[in-house]
């Protein structure tokens, strides 16, 4: 079992040193693969060679050259340790960038997109931005001007990723009825409120009151967006945080439950068993194993023949 934020967290903290404007780069081969870690920083991962898997919040993604992943603060990750698989990581401290354009704002939050398989001009553009960040992080030391440069480059990279997301979503948003748009907005606000309140309450009524709507409206919006009820969405979020803490920290099981609003360890145990299908102790034992499970979804397209040399040097 690894301690909170270790070993990946320690490596990313070093890479995000203040002397580099809160931004840094490293490679996947620089990191230990000893179990799951909870991140304190953002980590953008661009796979440069090999094939393997990368796990974010207990979802296993298949990776090949050109795969791009974004792990955010608070998420549990398991990475590295697979022969031949390497990647360039761009990592940065939260809150160092000025607000991006409203259409890209959802990128820099826990609910943003996580996984892409890049191709064509999109792949070339992201590779070029990451390559330049790698070069400039190595060339420039501390100082106001280097800090401005690196943060500007990071903002450009994130905006390019925002365009990837916009391209993917355009066809889905065209022609939606006002009712569907309203339900989507309600669900988005529900997700934001849930991020703030999942440890405080698991009652749908409380979230509906916070959002100024009725339980039926909130449930209908949740079903339309995910096929799951509002109560199921709440329980899913609590169970995810429980898995993060059990896999990525050494906190006692009772303390994990207490942090998530369970006054009695037995109540937490019953909740976790119901939602995850295994006891908290059993889940922790399984999570401590070094071998990540094989991918069950997110299968990659055909591998690319090569990647540009700046990232593989």
C-alpha positions as CSV (number, residue, x, y, z in Angstrom):
1,X,0.0,0.0,0.0
2,X,1.3,3.4,-0.9
3,X,1.0,6.6,1.2
4,X,-1.1,9.5,0.0
5,X,0.1,10.9,-3.2
6,X,3.1,8.5,-3.5
7,X,5.1,7.7,-5.4
8,X,3.6,9.4,-8.5
9,X,2.6,12.4,-6.4
10,X,6.1,13.0,-5.2
11,X,7.5,12.9,-8.7
12,X,4.9,15.3,-10.0
13,X,5.5,17.7,-7.1
14,X,9.1,17.8,-8.1
15,X,8.3,18.4,-11.7
16,X,5.9,21.2,-10.8
17,X,8.6,23.1,-8.8
18,X,8.0,26.8,-8.3
19,X,11.2,27.5,-10.3
20,X,9.4,26.2,-13.4
21,X,6.3,28.5,-12.9
22,X,4.4,25.6,-11.4
23,X,4.7,23.6,-14.7
24,X,7.0,20.8,-15.5
25,X,7.6,17.8,-17.8
26,X,8.9,14.3,-17.2
27,X,8.5,10.8,-18.8
28,X,6.5,7.8,-17.7
29,X,9.7,5.9,-17.3
30,X,10.7,8.4,-14.5
31,X,7.9,7.2,-12.3
32,X,7.6,4.2,-10.0
33,X,4.6,1.8,-10.7
34,X,4.1,0.8,-7.1
35,X,0.3,0.8,-6.8
36,X,-2.3,3.6,-7.1
37,X,-1.6,7.2,-6.2
38,X,-3.9,10.2,-5.6
39,X,-2.7,13.2,-7.6
40,X,-2.2,16.7,-6.1
41,X,-1.5,18.1,-9.6
42,X,-2.8,17.9,-13.1
43,X,-1.0,15.4,-15.3
44,X,-1.4,15.4,-19.1
45,X,-0.1,12.2,-20.5
46,X,0.9,11.8,-24.2
47,X,1.9,8.3,-25.1
48,X,5.1,8.3,-27.3
49,X,5.9,4.6,-27.7
50,X,4.7,1.1,-27.0
51,X,1.3,-0.3,-26.1
52,X,-0.2,-0.9,-22.6
53,X,-2.7,0.5,-20.2
54,X,-3.2,3.6,-18.0
55,X,-5.7,3.6,-15.2
56,X,-7.6,6.8,-14.0
57,X,-10.2,6.4,-11.3
58,X,-10.3,2.7,-11.8
59,X,-11.1,2.9,-15.5
60,X,-8.4,1.2,-17.6
61,X,-7.6,2.8,-20.9
62,X,-5.7,1.1,-23.7
63,X,-2.8,3.2,-24.9
64,X,-0.7,3.4,-28.1
65,X,1.4,6.2,-29.6
66,X,-0.8,9.2,-29.9
67,X,-3.1,8.4,-26.9
68,X,-3.7,11.5,-24.8
69,X,-5.0,11.3,-21.2
70,X,-5.7,13.9,-18.6
71,X,-5.6,13.0,-14.9
72,X,-6.7,15.7,-12.5
73,X,-6.1,16.6,-8.8
74,X,-7.9,14.2,-6.5
75,X,-8.0,11.4,-9.0
76,X,-6.5,8.0,-8.4
77,X,-4.0,6.8,-11.1
78,X,-2.0,3.7,-11.8
79,X,0.6,4.0,-14.5
80,X,4.0,2.8,-15.7
81,X,5.6,-0.5,-15.2
82,X,4.8,-1.9,-18.6
83,X,7.7,-2.9,-20.8
84,X,8.0,-0.7,-23.9
85,X,5.3,1.8,-22.8
86,X,6.5,5.4,-22.4
87,X,4.9,8.8,-22.5
88,X,5.7,12.4,-21.9
89,X,3.9,14.0,-19.0
90,X,3.1,17.7,-18.7
91,X,2.1,18.5,-15.1
92,X,1.1,21.7,-13.4
93,X,-0.2,23.0,-10.1
94,X,-3.9,23.8,-10.0
95,X,-4.9,27.5,-10.2
96,X,-1.8,28.8,-12.0
97,X,-3.6,29.8,-15.2
98,X,-6.0,32.7,-15.8
99,X,-9.5,31.6,-16.7
100,X,-9.8,30.2,-20.2
101,X,-12.6,31.0,-22.6
102,X,-16.0,29.9,-21.2
103,X,-16.3,27.1,-23.9
104,X,-13.0,25.6,-22.6
105,X,-13.7,26.1,-18.9
106,X,-15.0,22.6,-18.4
107,X,-11.5,21.3,-19.3
108,X,-9.9,22.6,-16.1
109,X,-12.3,20.9,-13.6
110,X,-12.9,17.3,-12.2
111,X,-15.7,16.7,-14.7
112,X,-13.8,17.4,-17.8
113,X,-12.9,14.9,-20.6
114,X,-10.1,12.4,-19.8
115,X,-9.1,10.4,-22.9
116,X,-8.4,10.9,-26.6
117,X,-6.8,8.9,-29.4
118,X,-5.3,11.6,-31.6
119,X,-4.9,11.4,-35.4
120,X,-4.0,13.6,-38.3
121,X,-3.6,17.4,-37.8
122,X,-5.0,17.2,-34.3
123,X,-2.2,14.8,-33.3
124,X,0.5,16.9,-35.0
125,X,-0.7,20.1,-33.2
126,X,-0.8,18.6,-29.7
127,X,2.6,16.9,-30.3
128,X,4.2,20.2,-31.4
129,X,2.8,22.0,-28.3
130,X,4.0,19.3,-25.9
131,X,7.4,19.1,-27.6
132,X,7.9,22.9,-27.2
133,X,6.9,22.8,-23.5
134,X,9.5,20.0,-23.0
135,X,12.2,22.0,-24.6
136,X,11.4,25.3,-22.8
137,X,11.0,23.6,-19.4
138,X,14.5,22.3,-19.8
139,X,16.1,25.5,-21.2
140,X,14.6,28.2,-19.0
141,X,15.1,28.6,-15.3
142,X,13.2,30.6,-12.7
143,X,12.1,34.1,-13.5
144,X,9.1,36.2,-14.4
145,X,9.5,36.0,-18.1
146,X,10.0,32.2,-18.3
147,X,7.0,31.8,-16.1
148,X,4.8,33.9,-18.4
149,X,6.1,31.9,-21.4
150,X,5.5,28.5,-19.9
151,X,2.0,29.4,-18.7
152,X,1.1,30.8,-22.1
153,X,2.3,27.7,-23.8
154,X,0.3,25.5,-21.4
155,X,-2.8,27.7,-22.0
156,X,-2.4,27.2,-25.8
157,X,-2.1,23.4,-25.3
158,X,-5.3,23.3,-23.2
159,X,-7.2,25.4,-25.8
160,X,-6.1,23.0,-28.5
161,X,-7.5,20.2,-26.3
162,X,-10.7,22.3,-25.9
163,X,-11.0,22.3,-29.7
164,X,-10.8,18.5,-29.7
165,X,-13.7,18.3,-27.3
166,X,-15.7,20.9,-29.2
167,X,-15.3,19.0,-32.5
168,X,-16.5,15.8,-30.8
169,X,-19.5,17.4,-29.3
170,X,-20.7,19.6,-32.1
171,X,-22.8,16.9,-33.8
172,X,-24.4,16.0,-30.5
173,X,-25.5,19.5,-29.7
174,X,-27.1,20.4,-33.0
175,X,-30.9,20.4,-33.1
176,X,-31.4,19.6,-29.4
177,X,-34.8,20.7,-28.1
178,X,-35.1,23.3,-25.4
179,X,-36.2,20.6,-22.9
180,X,-33.2,18.5,-23.6
181,X,-30.9,21.5,-23.3
182,X,-32.5,22.4,-20.0
183,X,-32.1,18.9,-18.7
184,X,-28.4,18.9,-19.7
185,X,-27.9,22.2,-17.9
186,X,-29.6,20.9,-14.8
187,X,-27.5,17.8,-14.7
188,X,-24.3,19.8,-15.2
189,X,-25.2,22.0,-12.2
190,X,-26.0,18.9,-10.2
191,X,-22.6,17.4,-11.0
192,X,-20.9,20.6,-9.8
193,X,-23.0,20.7,-6.6
194,X,-22.3,17.0,-6.0
195,X,-18.5,17.6,-6.2
196,X,-18.9,20.1,-3.4
197,X,-21.4,18.1,-1.2
198,X,-20.9,14.4,-1.6
199,X,-19.3,14.1,1.8
200,X,-22.0,16.2,3.4
201,X,-25.2,14.5,2.2
202,X,-26.4,11.7,0.0
203,X,-30.0,12.9,-0.1
204,X,-31.4,13.8,-3.5
205,X,-33.8,16.2,-1.7
206,X,-30.8,18.3,-0.4
207,X,-29.3,18.7,-3.9
208,X,-32.7,19.5,-5.5
209,X,-33.2,22.2,-2.8
210,X,-29.7,23.6,-3.5
211,X,-30.4,23.8,-7.2
212,X,-33.9,25.2,-6.8
213,X,-35.7,22.4,-8.5
214,X,-37.8,19.4,-7.4
215,X,-36.6,15.8,-7.0
216,X,-38.5,14.7,-10.1
217,X,-36.8,17.3,-12.2
218,X,-33.3,16.3,-11.0
219,X,-34.0,12.6,-11.4
220,X,-35.3,13.2,-15.0
221,X,-32.2,15.2,-15.9
222,X,-29.9,12.5,-14.5
223,X,-31.8,9.7,-16.3
224,X,-31.6,11.7,-19.6
225,X,-27.9,12.3,-19.3
226,X,-26.7,9.0,-18.0
227,X,-29.5,6.5,-17.7
228,X,-29.1,6.4,-14.0
229,X,-31.2,8.1,-11.3
230,X,-30.0,11.1,-9.2
231,X,-29.7,8.8,-6.2
232,X,-27.5,6.4,-8.2
233,X,-25.3,9.3,-9.4
234,X,-24.8,10.4,-5.8
235,X,-24.0,6.9,-4.6
236,X,-21.6,6.4,-7.5
237,X,-19.7,9.6,-6.6
238,X,-19.4,8.6,-2.9
239,X,-18.2,5.1,-3.9
240,X,-15.6,6.5,-6.3
241,X,-14.2,8.7,-3.5
242,X,-14.1,5.7,-1.2
243,X,-12.2,3.7,-3.7
244,X,-9.8,6.5,-4.2
245,X,-9.0,6.8,-0.5
246,X,-8.8,3.0,0.0
247,X,-6.5,2.5,-3.0
248,X,-4.4,5.6,-2.7
249,X,-4.0,6.2,1.1
250,X,-3.3,4.3,4.3
251,X,-6.2,5.8,6.1
252,X,-8.1,3.3,8.3
253,X,-11.3,2.0,6.8
254,X,-13.3,3.6,9.6
255,X,-11.6,7.0,8.8
256,X,-12.4,6.7,5.1
257,X,-16.1,6.2,6.0
258,X,-16.1,9.1,8.5
259,X,-14.7,11.4,5.8
260,X,-17.5,10.4,3.5
261,X,-20.2,11.1,6.1
262,X,-20.7,7.7,7.6
263,X,-20.8,7.9,11.4
264,X,-20.7,4.1,11.9
265,X,-18.1,1.9,10.1
266,X,-20.7,-0.8,9.7
267,X,-22.9,1.5,7.7
268,X,-19.9,2.4,5.5
269,X,-19.1,-1.3,5.0
270,X,-22.6,-2.1,3.9
271,X,-22.8,0.8,1.5
272,X,-19.4,-0.1,0.0
273,X,-20.3,-3.8,-0.4
274,X,-23.6,-2.9,-2.0
275,X,-22.1,-0.4,-4.5
276,X,-18.8,-2.0,-5.3
277,X,-19.5,-5.7,-4.7
278,X,-16.6,-6.2,-2.3
279,X,-15.8,-5.2,1.3
280,X,-13.6,-2.1,1.8
281,X,-10.8,-4.3,3.2
282,X,-11.0,-6.7,0.2
283,X,-11.0,-3.8,-2.2
284,X,-7.9,-2.3,-0.6
285,X,-6.1,-5.7,-0.8
286,X,-6.9,-6.0,-4.5
287,X,-5.9,-2.4,-5.2
288,X,-2.5,-3.0,-3.6
289,X,-1.5,-5.4,-6.3
290,X,0.9,-4.0,-8.8
291,X,-0.7,-5.6,-11.9
292,X,-3.4,-3.4,-13.6
293,X,-6.4,-5.2,-15.1
294,X,-6.6,-5.7,-18.9
295,X,-8.6,-3.0,-20.8
296,X,-12.3,-3.8,-21.2
297,X,-13.1,-0.7,-23.2
298,X,-11.7,2.3,-25.0
299,X,-9.9,0.1,-27.5
300,X,-7.3,2.1,-29.6
301,X,-7.3,2.5,-33.3
302,X,-4.5,1.1,-35.4
303,X,-1.1,2.2,-34.0
304,X,0.8,4.9,-35.7
305,X,4.1,4.1,-37.4
306,X,6.2,6.6,-35.5
307,X,6.1,9.7,-33.3
308,X,8.3,12.8,-33.8
309,X,11.7,12.7,-32.2
310,X,11.4,15.6,-29.7
311,X,9.2,13.5,-27.5
312,X,11.1,10.2,-27.8
313,X,14.5,11.6,-27.2
